[in-house]
């Protein structure tokens, strides 16, 4: 069941809402619903990432990856996957 909600937006936010709604037949409600869903999804992803990063091993792996990137020691994804594909083909 749909519920009506009244909110107050500043001028800049309202212009942004209108801009986003325009290609969607002016449907501001659709834009607000999608924005809320996006925000909720983002919040749940951040909780998962926080839980992963709370693990020492994950933090250490991430720090090692950043250090390798700074040293220029990372292999481009395309090159790494080519090596894996060659091994599987054997």
C-alpha positions, 0 to 999 in steps of 0.5 A, spaced: 500 500 500 502 506 498 503 512 503 504 519 502 510 523 505 511 530 505 518 533 505 521 539 505 527 540 500 532 546 499 531 550 492 538 546 489 535 539 491 528 540 488 532 543 482 536 536 482 529 532 483 526 535 477 532 534 473 532 527 474 525 526 474 524 530 467 526 523 463 522 519 467 516 523 465 516 528 471 515 522 476 518 525 482 516 519 486 519 514 482 526 518 483 525 519 490 523 511 491 529 509 487 534 514 491 532 511 497 533 504 495 540 506 492 541 509 499 539 503 503 543 498 498 549 502 499 548 502 507 548 494 507 554 494 502 558 498 507 556 494 513 558 488 509 565 492 508 566 494 515 565 487 517 570 484 512 575 490 514 574 488 521 578 482 520 585 482 520 587 478 514 582 482 510 586 489 512 592 486 511 591 483 504 588 490 502 594 494 505 599 489 501 595 490 495 595 498 496 603 497 497 604 493 491 600 498 487 604 504 489 610 500 487 607 499 480 607 491 481 600 490 480 599 486 473 593 488 469 587 484 469 587 482 462 594 479 463 592 476 469 586 472 466 590 470 460 595 466 464 589 463 468 586 461 461 592 458 458 593 454 464 586 451 464 586 450 456 592 445 458 
